[in-house]
Amino acid sequence: QVQLVESGGGLVQPGGSLRLSCAASGDAVSIYAVGWYRQAPGKQREWVASISSTDSPKYADSVKGRFTISRDNAKNTVYLQMNSLQPEETAVYLCNAVRHCYEFWGQGTQVPVSS
């Protein structure tokens, strides 16, 4: 099974950018569909973006054009580049890996967007 560790979170000002990393171990992340989700305080977890095992990206409408998901198989890592962040996007960002009927989650990384 794969283990996932997110990093790269931290305080960012409105309009700012951040790149999150989801580092995998225990298995090759290339064989998984990997997604990024976020959960704001008191709200349901929300899907943000995903990348298939064939590297086809998909995005939620709310982030399309501002976020980019990518994969570096040599580093066994999936990234989420986030631009033009807004305060309402303050959340814990988590990555998720799916293969067949197996699903794995990381612990998440905090992203506060505030001036």
C-alpha positions in Angstrom: 0.0 0.0 0.0 1.0 3.6 -0.5 1.7 6.2 2.3 1.1 9.8 1.5 2.6 12.9 3.2 1.5 16.4 2.2 3.7 19.5 2.7 4.0 23.0 1.5 1.1 24.5 3.3 1.4 27.8 5.3 0.0 31.3 5.6 -0.4 33.0 2.3 -1.9 36.4 1.5 -5.0 36.8 -0.7 -3.9 36.7 -4.3 -0.8 34.8 -3.4 0.5 31.4 -4.6 1.5 28.2 -3.0 2.7 24.8 -4.2 1.7 21.8 -2.2 3.4 18.4 -2.5 2.1 14.9 -1.9 5.0 12.6 -1.4 4.3 8.9 -1.8 6.2 5.9 -0.3 5.6 2.2 -0.2 4.5 2.1 -3.8 4.8 3.9 -7.1 2.4 6.9 -7.2 2.4 6.6 -11.0 -0.1 3.6 -10.9 -2.6 5.6 -8.8 -5.2 8.2 -9.6 -4.3 11.0 -7.2 -6.6 13.7 -6.1 -6.4 16.9 -3.9 -9.2 17.7 -1.6 -9.7 20.5 0.9 -11.8 20.8 4.1 -12.6 24.1 5.6 -13.6 24.4 9.3 -17.2 23.3 9.7 -17.6 22.4 6.0 -17.6 19.1 4.1 -14.5 17.9 2.3 -14.4 19.2 -1.2 -12.7 17.8 -4.3 -10.2 20.2 -5.9 -8.3 18.4 -8.6 -7.1 15.0 -9.7 -4.7 13.4 -12.1 -5.3 9.9 -13.5 -2.7 7.2 -13.8 -2.4 8.3 -17.5 -1.7 11.9 -16.3 -5.1 13.3 -17.4 -5.9 16.2 -15.1 -9.3 17.4 -13.9 -10.3 20.4 -11.9 -13.2 21.7 -9.9 -14.9 24.6 -11.6 -13.9 26.9 -8.7 -10.2 26.4 -9.3 -10.0 25.9 -13.0 -7.5 28.2 -14.6 -5.8 29.0 -11.2 -4.7 25.6 -9.9 -2.5 23.0 -11.7 -2.0 19.4 -10.7 1.1 17.6 -11.8 3.1 14.4 -11.1 6.8 13.8 -10.9 7.3 10.0 -11.1 11.0 10.2 -10.5 10.3 11.9 -7.1 7.2 9.8 -6.5 5.3 13.1 -5.8 2.2 14.8 -6.9 2.0 18.6 -6.8 -0.7 21.2 -6.6 0.2 24.7 -7.8 -2.3 27.2 -6.4 -2.4 30.7 -7.7 -4.7 33.7 -6.8 -5.7 32.2 -3.6 -8.7 33.7 -1.8 -9.6 33.8 1.9 -12.5 31.4 1.4 -10.0 28.8 0.2 -8.6 28.6 3.7 -8.7 24.8 4.5 -6.7 21.7 5.2 -5.6 20.3 1.9 -5.3 16.5 1.6 -4.2 14.2 -1.1 -5.8 10.9 -1.9 -4.6 8.0 -4.0 -6.9 5.4 -5.5 -6.2 2.2 -7.3 -8.9 -0.4 -8.0 -10.9 -0.7 -4.8 -8.1 0.7 -2.6 -8.1 4.3 -1.3 -5.4 6.0 0.8 -5.3 9.5 2.4 -2.6 11.7 3.7 -2.8 13.7 7.0 -3.3 17.0 5.2 -1.5 20.4 5.3 -3.0 23.7 6.5 -3.4 26.6 4.1 -4.6 29.8 5.8 -5.3 32.6 3.3 -5.3 35.9 5.2 -3.8 39.3 5.2 
